Amino acid sequence: MTRGVSDLMKEHGLEPIQYLRRHAYGEWGDIEEDDAQANEDALANGGRIFSAYNLVGMPESRLWVITEADRSATTFLLPSEY
C-alpha cells in the first residue's frame, strides 16, 4: 500500500482488509462494465485485475486496488498517486 493510502486508512479508521476481501472475492467496486469484464477475462486467461472503491466523505474520493498479471503483487493506491 502506498503512503497516501496508509495515511488515509489510519486517519479515518479504515481497515484495508475489507477492500482486499472485496477485491479477492471478485466484487470489483465502482468500475465500468468493460473493466469488470476485463477482470473476469483476466481471471480466466491471465492479466491485471483492477478494482476501484468510492470513499464517501474522504479527502480522496477513490481507492484503487490492482493485482499484477503474474499475481506477484497487489497494490492499494490513490488515483492521485498513479
ZIBEL-V116747 format. One record per pair of residues at least 12 apart in sequence whose ideal C-beta (glycine too) atoms are under 10 Angstrom apart, sorted by the first residue. I is the first residue (numbers start at 1). J is the second residue. If there is no record, write none. Layout:
BEGIN
i: {I I}
j: {J J}
END
This chain:
BEGIN
i: {1 1 1 1 1 1 1 1 1 1 2 2 2 2 2 2 2 2 3 3 3 4 4 4 4 4 4 4 4 4 5 5 5 5 5 5 5 5 5 5 6 7 7 7 8 8 8 8 8 8 8 9 9 11 11 12 12 12 12 14 14 14 16 16 16 18 19 19 19 19 19 19 19 20 20 20 20 20 22 22 22 23 23 23 23 23 23 23 23 23 23 23 23 24 24 24 24 24 26 26 26 26 26 27 27 28 28 28 28 28 28 28 29 29 29 29 29 29 29 29 29 30 30 30 30 30 30 30 30 31 31 31 31 31 32 35 35 35 35 36 36 38 39 39 42 42 45 46 46 46 47 47 47 47 48 48 48 48 48 48 49 49 49 49 49 49 49 50 50 50 50 51 51 51 51 51 51 51 52 52 52 52 53 53 55 58 59 59 60 60 60 60 61 61 61 62 62 62 62 63 63 63 63 64 64 64 64 64 64 65 66}
j: {16 19 20 63 65 74 75 76 77 78 64 75 76 77 78 80 81 82 77 78 81 59 60 63 76 77 78 79 80 81 19 60 63 64 65 75 76 77 78 81 76 59 60 78 55 58 59 60 63 76 78 63 76 58 59 55 57 58 59 55 58 63 63 65 76 53 51 53 55 63 64 65 76 51 65 67 74 76 51 53 65 39 49 50 51 52 53 64 65 66 67 74 76 49 51 65 67 74 39 40 43 49 51 51 53 40 49 50 51 52 53 65 50 51 52 53 54 62 63 64 65 51 52 53 54 55 61 62 63 50 51 52 53 64 52 49 50 51 52 50 51 50 51 67 67 69 69 69 70 71 67 68 69 70 66 67 68 69 70 71 65 66 67 68 69 71 74 64 65 66 67 63 64 65 66 67 74 76 64 65 66 79 65 76 78 78 78 80 78 79 80 81 78 79 80 77 78 79 80 76 77 78 79 76 77 78 79 81 82 77 82}
END
